[in-house]
Amino acid sequence: MMTDVAEQSDGPVRPGAQQPSTNGNEPVVATTPPAGDGGPAEARTGTAEPVAAARIVQIRERIDEIDNALIALWQERAALSQEVGATRMASGGTRLVLSREREILERFRGALGADGTQLALLLLRAGRGPL
């Protein structure tokens, strides 16, 4: 359950991030509230300690970058896999090549354990659709 992000109409406000001003003239800089007041920074990071809160925000920015890259790669992989399947079927081949699916499952299981198997199954489904 994700309850640690303060929602705003234009997304979460990060300490020090420039936000559009209400009068359109100058940006407004968001500030970190005093420690322990339960303000937006504490609600967003789970800590009132300013150094820890700033580090958490920094780490989460990198996590968001990684998530965006993963999403783009997921979409690219699914499109490529669909193209492989369409090409194979158009040439009279089978819809699936089970040995290839087993190879992918084993690669992910070997690298990531049981969670890797689940991830590989999701990747395979995204590319070929449900069985």
N, C-alpha and C positions, 0 to 999 in steps of 0.2 A: 504494500500500500504506500503510495507516494503522498505524504502530507507535508513535506519539508520545503515546498516551493511556494513563495508568496505570489499569487496570481495578480496580474495587472492587465489592463486592456491591451497593452503592448508588450507584455512579458515581464519577467521578474526584474526588479531594480537591483543592480549590483552597487556596492559601495564605491564611490568615486566615479561611477558611470555618468556620462552626461545625458540628461533627459531634456526633451524639448520644453521650452518655457511655456507658461500658460498665456503669455502675451505675445509670443512669437519673436521677441527681441533678443534675449540671451538664454543660453542653456542653463539649466539648473543642475547642480552637482548633488547627487544623492550622498548623504552622509550616514555613517554608522551611528546608531543611537548609543547612549551610554550603556555600559555593561549591566546586565541583570534586569533591564526594564521590560524584557519580553517583547521588544520592538521587532521590526521586520527582519533585521539581520539575524537576531537570535532565532526567530521563527524559521528563517530560511536555512540556517546552518546547524541549529541545535546546540549552539554554544554562545555565551555572552562574552567570551574572552576575545578581544579584538584581533590579536595576532592569529589565533586558531581560526576564527571566522574568516579572516582574509585568505588564509591558506586553503580553507575548504572551498571558498568561492573560486580561487585559482585552479584548484584540482578539478572542480566540477566543470569549469570552462573547457579544460582539456578533455574531460569525459564527453562533453557535448560534441566536441570536434571529432572524437573517435566514433561516437554514435552516428554522426552525420556521414562519416566515411563508410562505416559499416552498412548503413542504409543504402548508400549509393552503390557499394560493391554488391550487396544483396540483389538490388534491382538489375545490375549489369549481369550478374551470374545467372539469374533467373531468365533473362532475355536470351543469353547465349545458350543456355540449356534448352530452352524452347526451340531455338533455331536448330540445334543439333537434332532434336526429336523430329522436327518438321522435315529437315533434310533427309534424315534416315528413312522416315515413312514415305516421303515422296519418291525415294529410290527403291521402294519395295521392301524396306527393312522392317524390323519389329518396332513397336512403340517403345519398349524398354529393353535395356541391356542389363540384365540382373548382375552380371559379373562386374560391370562398371559401378553399379550402385553399391555392391558389397565392398568394392575397393574404396569408395568414398567413405562409407560407414566405418571401415577399419582405420582409415587415415585419421578421421576425427576422433574415434574412440581411443586410438593409440596416443594421440596428442592431448586429449582433454578428458579422457575417462568416460563414464556413463553420460555425463552432460554433453560430451562431444557427439555421442551417438544420437542423442535427442536433437542436437543442433543440425547434424547431417540429415536426419530425417526431415526436418523442416526445410532445409535447403533443397533437398531432392523434391519434395512436394511443391515448392515454389516454382521449380523448373519444369516439372512434368505434370503437375496436378495430382489430385488424389488418385489412389489405385482403385 
